[in-house]
Amino acid sequence: MVPTFTLLSKEDIEARKGELLARAGMSYDELHAKGRAYQLTPAEDAIRRDLEDLEYLAGERDE
């Protein structure tokens, strides 16, 4: 199998983050607050992890 990748612009990343938050039905701060309190459903936690990955790609995270 040939590996594939997608190049994302800053605009693509921001749009994807908006889509993920809309799917979660809450704001960024609400999602992370619920995550810190271990109150996320598995689907919400997957969205949180996807957001963190996008933040890393955008250079917004140092981890």
Buried (B, 14 or more C-beta within 10 A) or exposed (E): EEEEEEEBEEEBBEEBBEEBBEEBEBEBEEBBEBBEEEEBEEEBBBBBEBBBEBBEBBEEEEE
